Every structure is written in structure tokens, then in C-alpha cells.
Amino acid sequence: MTSTTKTNETTALAPRTGGQVLIDQLVRQGVDRVSCVPGESYLAALDALHDSPIDVVICRAEGGAAMMAEAYGKLTGRPGVCFVTRGPGATNASHGVHIAMQDSTPMLLFIGQVDRSMKEREAFQEVDYKAFFGSMAKWVVEIDRADRVPELIARAFRVAMQGRPGPVVISLPEDMLVETCSVLDAPYVEPVRAAPEPAAMTELGKLLGQAKRPIAILGGSAWTPEGVEAFQRIAEQHNLPVATSFRRAALFPAKHPNYAGELGIGPDPRLKKRIDESDLILLIGGRLSEMPSQSYGLLTIPQPQQPFVHVHPGAEELGRVYQPTLGIQASPVAFCAALEALPATGTADRAAQAKQAHTDYIDWTETPRDLPGDFQYGKVMAWLRDRAPEDTIVCNGAGNYAGWLHRHYRFNAFATQLAPTSGSMGYGVPAAVLAKRQYPERMVIAFAGDGCFLMNGQEFATAVQYGAALIVIVVDNSQYGTIRMHQERDYPGRVVGTQLHNPDFAAYAQAFGGHGERVEKTADFAPAFERAVASGKPAILHCILDPRAQSHARDFTGVDNSKAAQ
């Protein structure tokens, strides 16, 4: 017998397929752009996108598509959305999911799934996504009924954004997407932001008032332009030197007189010493994981020897590694609002310390050291930091080439750095494609090593397809440079598995319809860069770096590897 107790509002709704309901929910949540590699397993959702206002970025591989969605989450603070097909499509996309988890980035990955009637038979490309993604996503769910789509999509957005942000994976059975239902749309989701307790802020005020050598470290996600600006005022009120965590340099402007530098791989020894000698460490938003903590050697575990205040939006992160003197569960924005309301505690001595910290930072980053070969990458980086507008979005993956970027480039605006704290290679190009698509009026530069570029370099074709005039700087030293550096440190003279024979990357760009040039000398870089900008096309500058030019080898390992590749 059919029930007659449904509300008039529900029964009056026009029937929609699960695919239509799904895309309508994305529109309701303000999604303006999705990335995808198409697949027959979610054709109904693709068809619903046809009539929607959502821009669909068609990618060449699922890894790149997922990284684009992760980059969207970093830039906007709302979940980036990616669609892929089942089986190999989903496993290829796992790269982006892992980045989103370790980088605390809100993201939704939608995966087409086999027909519900075929489950548990190892049907064509069938994968148990809860098992596969369970340890690298905040939540994995399969939507088994079309009328539950609004409920579960709203929950997915909330899970992705609340607490410690992260990725959510949603499996979409093929037959569910063509099932029809009449159902209300979910409302727009605004995440609940944790705010600090007044008693905790009172205690923090006492700690700040007593401290003679405090330092703040900014990291994590869930920041906003307003929160970043508020912390600049806080640093001035309390005379705090401010460091940023690994690949979070855009959280505090490099030109600010309180900026002390990035606490990443191979930091300035003076910054590390400043933290060692501090009498109050204020960690806001970050986790101080392996890279910024210098392999968990910066602070003693489980109890740091200095007074340690940890502020994080996720309760599960407070005391997970370091037992804090004071733990505060709060979003960075809510915390900054509460901290700004406290009385100023700055002293003349602390002001002098902050000034010295910034002087040390400028000294550490100002003059690149000479390297073997005709192409002086450090000098090119110093030129770029003066040439690029402040709102330039700079993207990179992982590799030896990134050491110069992190040391010598200076970030002065919020959301201008797209780089995986997870250390995933192949990230820079897809992230730059998304960034240029999202902000076409801004300059977007992607840095990639020769090994890093070819992991997702096919997305240069996506840039050409959409006229996304990014500039890719390929730093070619004919090797997996970081691995080679570590190889020489641990097994000197025993080279295996790290040498590369590369194509002509300038010709690669031209073959796709972009602008390409080969740069072998330092003096040739600036005019080549200007020609790339003037071309109005996606561009690749193929820069030849001497294999002996190991990036800041002494800084990373304590050993001079300058002759390692001879």
C-alpha cells in the first residue's frame, strides 16, 4: 500500500534522477567549478552537468584532476570537487586525496560505482572504496538511494570543512544515478567554527604576559584573509616574531617586520635556535608534523620542554603528538578574534627580538649562493620575487628544485602558495591550471623539476584547451635530485635509479599549442619569461640546471654534496 503521509511540499516536487539531484546539490552549495576525467559509470551525473552553471574542467588523468580539486580547496576554503570513474580512475585519484588529508584541505571526490545488483561479485572495475580510502579520507560513503543524495551531500560538505578540514569520498552506484525520486534540496552549508573558551584566553594572556622570548608558528588550513590580517595586528600588539610552517608561507607577509621565516626543510639555523631558546611557543592551526618539526626533533615528545600553546580546530589533534601546556580548540579566525581582544603584552625587548628575527630572515633569503653551471637558479628566483606581482599564485610539487623557491621567493599575499605539505610530486602543473582557470586575471607560475613535471605534465594540454596562460618553469638537472642528494649522503658514489634522460620540454609546449623556450644561461631567463607572458599562451621555460647544483645541500644534510653528480 502506498503511503499518503508525505508532505504536500515533497509530493509536489518534480521527479529527478539521482544524477540531477546530485548536481543540483552542488549548485546549492555554491560549487562553480569541478574537475573530472569522464567515465561511463557516472554518465547520468555528467548529463546533469550539461544544463548546470558549473564549469567542468576536463582533465587528462585522474591524479591531475584530484590535485586540481585539492588546489581549489586551498584557494577558496570551500571543498574542491572532482569526478572520476570506478576502479583505476579512483585509484589514480588517490594521490589528490592523500594530499588533501595531509594538507587539511576540504575536498570531495565523487566516484562512479558498479550497479548495486552487481556488488560483491568483483564486477568490472569494482573496488571497496571504504577499505581503499578509509585511512586517507575523513569520511567514505556510498549513496545507495537517490532520495538520500541531499542529506549525504550536505553532510559531506560539513565533514570536509568542520574541525580539521579534509577529503570526503562519495561512491555513486551507476543505477542509483538514474533512479528517480522526489526530494527536497539541502540548504547551503556554513561550517560550524570552534571558538576558544574565555578561561583559555585568560590563561593565554597570562602566559604571554610572563614570556620574555615568545614565538608564534602559523600553519594548517581554515584561515581567511581576515584572520591573516588580524594576526598581523596581534604580532604587533604582542611583539611576536612569527614563523610559518612548511609550505604555509602565505599565512604571513614576508615584508612584515615581525616575519621570522619558514620553518620547513633546511630552515635558517638562527630561526631554529630562536625556537629552541624561546620560553613560549604558540602554534596556531598547524600540527608541527615531520617536516616543520625537523623529523620530530624540534620539540621534546610527549612534553615539550618550553611552555607550549597549541591552537587547532580539531580536538583530535590537541595532544596527539605534543602534550600542550594549554590546548585550545578553535578555528584560526575565531582564535585571532579572541586574541586580538586581549590586552597587549609587548615589551621593548620583545620588539627588538622580533626586529632581529626579521633581519635574520632577510639575510637568509636575500643573496643566493653561486652554483655550478651557467644557469644560476637562485639568482633567477631573486629576480622573480621582484618581477612577479604580489598576488601571483606560485605552485610547485616536490623535488630538489623546490629548495630555492622556498628559500628565496617571498610570499606577501594570502592564498598565493599552492604546494603539498605531503611532499607529493606532480602537483604544480595541475594546481596551476586550476588556479589560472579560477583567477584568469592573476599571474600563475608553476615550478617543476624534470622528474616532477612528467608525473602530471599532460595537464599542460588542459591548460591549452582552456586558454589558461600559466607559466611553467621546468628545472631540468636530468635526475631525481632530492633522492640523488640523499643517495650521495648515505651511499656515496653508488648511483642507481636516479638518472633521467629528458625530452625537449620547450618543444613539448609547442606541440600542445603553447609557448616554449629553452633557457641555458641566467641572463637569458628574464627576456624569455617576458616573452612567455607576452605570448598570452600557456608556456614552458625549459631551464637547464647543472646536475652538480644540489639545492642547498649543506642546509639539508649538513654535508657538502656539491660534487655529488660529477
C-alpha positions in Angstrom: 0.0 0.0 0.0 1.4 3.4 -0.9 1.8 5.9 2.0 -0.2 9.1 1.8 1.5 10.8 4.7 4.2 12.7 2.7 4.1 16.4 3.0 2.5 18.4 0.2 5.8 20.1 -0.5 7.6 16.9 -1.1 4.9 15.2 -3.3 4.7 18.4 -5.4 8.3 18.2 -6.3 9.1 17.1 -9.9 10.8 13.7 -10.1 14.5 13.9 -10.7 17.2 11.3 -11.4 19.8 10.8 -8.7 22.3 12.4 -11.1 20.2 15.5 -11.4 19.6 15.7 -7.6 23.4 15.4 -7.1 24.3 18.2 -9.4 21.5 20.4 -8.0 23.0 19.9 -4.5 26.4 21.1 -5.8 24.8 24.2 -7.3 23.1 24.8 -4.0 26.4 24.6 -2.2 27.9 27.3 -4.4 30.2 25.0 -6.5 31.2 26.9 -9.5 33.8 24.6 -11.0 34.6 20.8 -10.9 37.4 18.8 -12.4 36.9 15.4 -14.0 38.0 12.6 -16.2 34.8 11.2 -17.7 33.6 7.6 -17.2 30.6 5.6 -18.2 29.9 4.8 -14.5 28.6 8.3 -13.8 27.1 9.3 -17.2 23.9 10.5 -15.5 25.8 13.0 -13.4 27.8 14.2 -16.4 24.5 14.7 -18.3 23.1 16.8 -15.4 26.2 18.9 -15.5 25.3 19.8 -19.1 22.5 22.1 -18.1 24.1 23.4 -14.9 26.1 26.6 -14.4 29.1 24.7 -13.1 32.2 24.9 -15.2 33.6 21.4 -16.0 37.4 21.2 -16.3 38.2 18.1 -18.4 41.5 16.6 -17.3 43.9 14.1 -18.9 44.5 11.9 -15.8 42.7 11.4 -12.6 45.7 12.2 -10.4 45.8 15.7 -12.0 42.0 16.1 -11.7 42.1 15.3 -8.0 45.0 17.7 -7.4 43.1 20.4 -9.1 40.2 19.9 -6.7 42.6 20.0 -3.8 44.1 23.2 -5.1 40.6 24.7 -5.3 40.0 23.9 -1.7 43.3 25.6 -0.7 42.4 28.7 -2.7 38.8 29.1 -1.7 38.3 27.4 1.7 35.3 25.5 0.2 35.6 21.9 -0.9 37.1 21.3 -4.3 35.1 18.8 -6.3 36.4 16.0 -8.6 34.6 13.3 -10.5 36.3 10.1 -11.6 35.2 6.7 -12.7 35.4 3.4 -10.8 38.4 1.2 -10.3 41.6 2.6 -11.9 40.0 6.0 -12.1 39.5 6.0 -8.4 42.9 4.6 -7.5 44.6 7.1 -9.8 42.8 9.9 -7.9 44.1 8.7 -4.6 47.2 11.0 -5.0 45.0 14.0 -4.6 43.0 12.5 -1.7 46.2 11.8 0.2 47.4 15.4 -0.3 44.1 16.8 0.9 44.3 14.7 4.0 47.9 15.6 5.0 47.4 19.2 4.0 44.0 19.5 5.8 42.2 20.7 2.6 38.4 20.4 2.1 37.7 18.3 -0.9 35.0 16.0 -2.3 35.9 13.1 -4.6 32.9 11.5 -6.4 33.5 8.0 -7.8 31.2 6.1 -10.2 30.5 2.7 -8.8 29.2 -0.6 -10.2 25.5 -1.3 -10.3 24.1 -2.1 -6.9 22.9 -5.5 -8.2 26.5 -6.5 -9.0 28.1 -5.6 -5.7 30.4 -8.1 -4.0 30.9 -10.1 -7.3 34.2 -8.4 -8.2 32.3 -6.8 -11.1 34.1 -4.8 -13.8 36.4 -2.4 -12.0 34.7 -2.9 -8.7 36.6 -1.6 -5.6 35.6 -1.4 -2.0 36.2 2.3 -1.5 35.6 2.3 2.2 38.5 -0.1 2.5 40.7 1.6 0.0 40.2 5.2 1.1 39.4 4.6 4.8 42.8 5.6 6.1 43.3 8.7 3.9 39.9 10.4 4.0 37.8 11.9 6.8 34.7 10.0 5.6 33.9 7.5 2.9 30.3 6.9 2.0 28.3 5.1 -0.7 24.9 6.7 -1.6 22.6 3.7 -2.1 19.3 5.6 -2.7 18.7 8.7 -4.8 16.4 10.3 -2.2 19.3 10.4 0.3 21.5 12.4 -2.0 20.7 15.8 -0.5 21.2 14.5 3.1 24.5 12.9 2.4 25.9 15.6 0.2 25.1 18.3 2.8 26.8 16.1 5.4 29.8 15.6 3.1 30.3 19.4 2.8 30.1 19.8 6.5 32.5 16.9 7.3 35.0 18.3 4.7 35.0 21.8 6.3 34.4 21.4 10.0 37.1 20.6 12.6 40.3 19.7 10.8 39.3 20.1 7.1 39.9 17.2 4.8 38.7 15.0 1.9 35.4 13.1 1.7 35.0 10.3 -0.8 31.5 9.6 -2.2 30.7 6.4 -4.1 27.9 6.7 -6.7 26.4 3.4 -7.9 25.6 3.7 -11.6 22.0 2.6 -11.3 21.3 4.9 -8.3 22.2 7.9 -10.5 19.4 7.0 -13.0 16.8 6.2 -10.2 14.1 8.9 -9.9 12.8 10.4 -6.8 11.0 13.5 -5.4 13.1 15.1 -2.7 13.8 18.5 -1.2 17.3 20.1 -1.7 19.5 20.6 1.3 20.3 24.1 2.5 23.6 25.8 1.9 26.1 24.6 4.5 28.2 27.0 6.5 30.6 25.1 8.7 30.5 25.4 12.4 33.7 27.0 13.6 35.0 26.2 17.1 35.7 29.2 19.3 38.1 29.4 22.2 36.8 29.3 25.8 37.1 32.6 27.7 39.1 30.8 30.5 41.6 29.5 28.0 42.1 33.0 26.6 42.6 34.4 30.1 45.3 31.8 30.7 46.9 32.6 27.4 47.0 36.2 28.3 48.9 35.3 31.5 51.4 33.2 29.6 52.0 36.0 27.0 52.4 38.5 29.8 55.1 36.4 31.5 57.0 35.4 28.4 60.3 37.1 27.5 61.1 35.2 24.3 57.8 34.1 22.8 57.4 33.0 19.2 54.4 32.2 17.1 54.2 29.5 14.4 51.3 29.7 11.9 50.2 26.6 9.9 47.3 24.5 8.8 44.2 25.5 6.8 40.9 27.1 7.5 42.5 30.6 7.5 40.8 33.5 5.8 42.2 36.9 4.6 40.6 38.5 7.7 42.3 36.0 10.0 45.6 36.6 8.4 45.3 40.3 8.7 44.2 40.0 12.3 47.3 38.1 13.2 49.5 40.8 11.7 47.9 43.2 14.2 48.3 40.7 17.0 52.0 40.2 16.2 52.5 44.0 16.5 50.5 44.2 19.8 52.4 41.5 21.4 55.8 42.0 19.7 55.8 38.4 18.5 58.3 37.0 15.9 56.2 35.0 13.6 57.3 31.9 11.6 55.2 30.0 9.1 55.1 26.2 8.9 56.3 24.1 5.9 54.7 25.4 2.7 52.4 27.8 4.6 54.5 30.9 3.9 51.5 32.8 2.5 49.9 33.0 6.0 52.1 35.9 7.0 53.6 38.5 4.6 57.3 38.2 4.2 57.7 42.0 4.2 56.1 42.4 7.6 58.7 43.5 10.2 57.8 40.6 12.5 58.2 37.8 10.0 60.9 35.3 11.1 60.8 32.9 8.1 59.5 29.5 7.1 60.0 26.5 9.4 60.4 23.9 6.6 63.2 21.7 5.2 66.6 23.1 6.0 65.4 26.3 7.9 67.7 29.1 8.9 69.7 27.8 11.9 69.0 31.1 13.6 65.3 30.5 13.4 65.7 27.0 14.8 67.9 28.5 17.6 65.2 31.1 18.3 62.6 28.4 18.8 65.0 26.3 20.9 65.6 29.3 23.2 62.0 30.5 23.4 60.1 30.5 26.6 56.6 30.3 24.9 55.7 28.6 21.6 52.3 29.5 20.2 51.4 27.1 17.4 48.2 28.2 15.6 46.4 26.0 13.1 49.2 23.6 12.3 50.2 20.1 13.5 54.0 20.6 13.6 54.4 17.3 11.8 57.6 15.7 10.4 58.9 18.4 8.0 58.5 21.5 10.1 59.5 19.7 13.3 62.8 18.6 11.8 61.8 14.9 12.0 60.1 15.5 15.3 63.3 16.7 16.8 62.4 20.4 17.3 60.3 19.8 20.5 60.6 17.0 23.0 57.9 14.4 22.9 55.5 14.0 24.5 56.1 17.0 26.7 57.8 20.0 25.1 60.4 21.5 27.4 59.2 25.0 26.7 55.6 26.2 27.6 53.7 25.2 24.5 50.2 26.5 23.5 48.6 24.6 20.7 45.5 26.1 18.9 43.8 23.8 16.4 40.2 23.4 15.0 40.3 19.7 15.5 40.1 18.4 19.1 41.7 15.1 18.0 44.9 17.0 17.1 45.4 18.6 20.5 47.8 16.3 22.5 48.1 13.8 19.6 51.8 14.2 19.5 52.7 17.1 21.8 51.1 17.4 25.2 50.4 21.2 25.4 50.7 23.5 28.4 47.5 24.9 27.1 45.4 23.4 24.3 42.7 25.5 22.6 40.2 24.0 20.2 39.4 26.9 17.9 39.5 27.8 14.2 42.3 30.2 13.4 39.8 33.0 12.6 37.9 32.7 15.9 41.1 32.4 17.8 42.6 35.5 16.3 39.4 37.5 17.1 39.6 36.4 20.7 43.3 37.0 21.0 43.1 40.5 19.4 40.7 41.4 22.2 43.3 40.7 24.9 45.4 43.5 26.4 48.7 44.0 24.6 51.7 42.4 26.3 54.6 43.6 24.1 57.8 45.0 25.6 60.7 46.9 24.1 62.9 43.9 24.5 60.4 41.6 22.6 60.1 44.3 19.9 63.8 44.2 19.4 63.8 40.4 19.2 61.1 40.5 16.5 63.0 43.1 14.6 66.2 40.9 14.8 64.2 37.8 13.7 63.1 39.7 10.5 66.6 41.0 9.9 67.9 37.4 10.1 65.1 36.3 7.7 66.1 38.9 5.1 69.7 38.0 5.4 68.9 34.3 5.0 66.8 34.8 1.8 68.4 37.8 0.2 71.5 36.6 -1.7 71.6 33.2 -3.4 74.9 31.4 -3.3 76.7 30.6 -6.5 76.2 27.2 -8.1 78.0 25.1 -10.7 76.9 25.8 -14.2 75.7 28.7 -16.4 72.2 28.8 -15.1 72.1 30.3 -11.6 68.7 29.2 -10.4 68.9 31.2 -7.1 69.5 34.5 -9.0 66.6 33.7 -11.2 64.4 33.2 -8.1 65.6 36.5 -6.7 64.7 38.2 -10.0 61.2 36.7 -10.0 60.4 37.7 -6.5 60.8 41.4 -7.6 59.2 40.9 -11.0 56.0 38.9 -10.0 53.0 40.9 -8.7 52.2 40.3 -5.1 49.0 38.4 -6.0 50.9 35.9 -8.2 49.9 32.3 -7.4 53.0 30.2 -7.2 52.6 26.4 -7.5 55.1 23.5 -7.1 55.3 19.9 -6.3 58.2 18.2 -4.6 61.8 17.9 -5.5 65.3 19.3 -5.1 64.3 22.4 -7.2 61.8 23.5 -4.5 64.6 24.4 -2.1 65.4 27.6 -4.0 61.8 28.6 -4.2 61.1 28.2 -0.5 64.2 30.0 0.5 64.4 32.9 -1.9 60.9 33.7 -3.1 58.8 35.9 -0.7 55.1 35.5 -0.3 53.3 38.6 0.6 49.6 37.9 0.0 47.1 35.3 1.3 46.4 32.2 -0.8 49.3 32.7 -3.2 51.1 29.5 -2.4 49.9 26.1 -3.8 52.3 23.4 -2.6 51.7 20.0 -1.0 52.9 19.7 2.6 52.6 15.9 1.9 55.5 16.2 -0.5 53.7 14.8 -3.5 55.4 15.1 -6.8 53.4 16.2 -9.9 51.3 18.7 -8.1 52.5 22.1 -9.6 51.1 21.9 -13.1 47.5 20.7 -12.3 47.3 23.1 -9.4 48.4 26.0 -11.7 45.8 25.0 -14.3 43.1 25.2 -11.7 44.4 28.5 -10.3 44.6 30.2 -13.7 41.1 28.9 -14.5 39.8 30.3 -11.2 41.7 33.6 -11.3 42.4 34.3 -15.0 43.4 37.9 -14.3 46.3 36.9 -12.0 49.8 35.7 -12.9 50.2 31.9 -12.1 53.6 30.3 -12.1 54.3 26.6 -11.7 57.7 25.3 -10.8 58.6 21.7 -11.5 61.7 19.6 -11.7 62.2 17.4 -14.7 61.0 14.3 -12.7 58.1 16.2 -11.1 56.9 17.7 -14.4 56.4 14.4 -16.2 54.3 13.0 -13.4 51.4 15.3 -14.4 52.8 17.3 -17.3 50.0 16.0 -19.5 47.7 18.6 -17.8 49.5 21.2 -19.9 47.2 20.1 -22.6 44.3 21.0 -20.3 45.8 24.5 -19.9 46.0 24.9 -23.7 42.4 23.6 -24.1 41.1 26.3 -21.8 43.5 29.1 -22.7 44.9 29.1 -19.1 48.0 31.2 -19.7 50.1 29.8 -16.8 53.9 29.8 -16.9 55.7 26.5 -16.1 59.3 26.7 -15.2 60.8 23.3 -15.6 64.2 23.0 -13.8 66.0 20.2 -15.6 69.0 18.6 -13.9 68.5 15.2 -15.5 67.9 13.4 -12.3 65.6 12.8 -9.3 67.6 15.4 -7.5 66.4 15.0 -3.9 66.8 11.2 -4.0 70.2 11.6 -5.6 71.2 14.0 -2.8 70.2 11.6 -0.1 71.7 8.7 -2.1 75.1 10.5 -2.1 74.8 11.2 1.6 74.1 7.6 2.6 75.7 5.6 -0.2 78.3 8.0 -1.9 79.3 7.1 -5.4 76.7 4.4 -5.8 74.3 6.0 -8.3 71.3 3.9 -9.2 67.7 4.6 -10.1 68.0 8.4 -10.1 69.3 9.4 -13.6 66.9 10.7 -16.2 67.0 11.3 -20.0 64.6 14.0 -20.8 62.7 15.3 -23.8 62.8 18.9 -25.1 60.3 20.5 -22.8 60.1 23.7 -24.9 59.1 21.6 -28.0 56.6 19.7 -25.7 54.9 23.0 -25.0 54.9 24.0 -28.7 53.5 20.6 -29.7 50.4 21.2 -27.5 49.9 24.7 -28.9 51.7 26.6 -26.1 54.7 28.8 -25.9 58.1 27.1 -25.2 61.7 28.2 -24.8 64.9 26.6 -23.7 67.0 28.6 -21.2 70.6 27.7 -20.6 72.1 30.9 -19.1 71.0 33.1 -16.3 70.9 36.2 -18.5 68.5 34.6 -20.9 65.8 33.9 -18.3 64.3 37.3 -17.8 63.7 38.1 -21.5 62.4 34.5 -22.1 60.0 35.0 -19.1 58.7 38.3 -20.6 58.2 36.7 -24.0 56.2 33.9 -22.3 54.0 36.5 -20.5 53.5 38.5 -23.7 52.5 35.3 -25.7 49.2 35.1 -23.9 49.6 31.3 -24.1 50.3 28.6 -21.6 54.1 28.5 -21.6 57.0 26.3 -20.6 60.5 27.6 -19.9 62.9 24.6 -20.0 65.8 25.7 -17.7 68.9 23.6 -17.8 70.5 23.2 -14.3 73.9 21.7 -13.8 73.4 18.3 -12.2 76.1 19.2 -9.6 73.9 22.1 -8.3 72.4 20.2 -5.4 69.9 22.5 -3.8 71.4 24.0 -0.6 72.9 20.6 0.1 74.7 21.7 3.3 71.5 23.2 4.6 69.5 20.0 4.1 72.0 17.3 5.2 75.0 19.0 6.9 77.2 17.5 4.2 78.5 19.4 1.1 77.2 17.4 -1.9 78.2 20.0 -4.4 80.4 17.4 -6.2 77.9 14.6 -5.9 76.8 14.5 -9.5 80.2 14.9 -11.1 
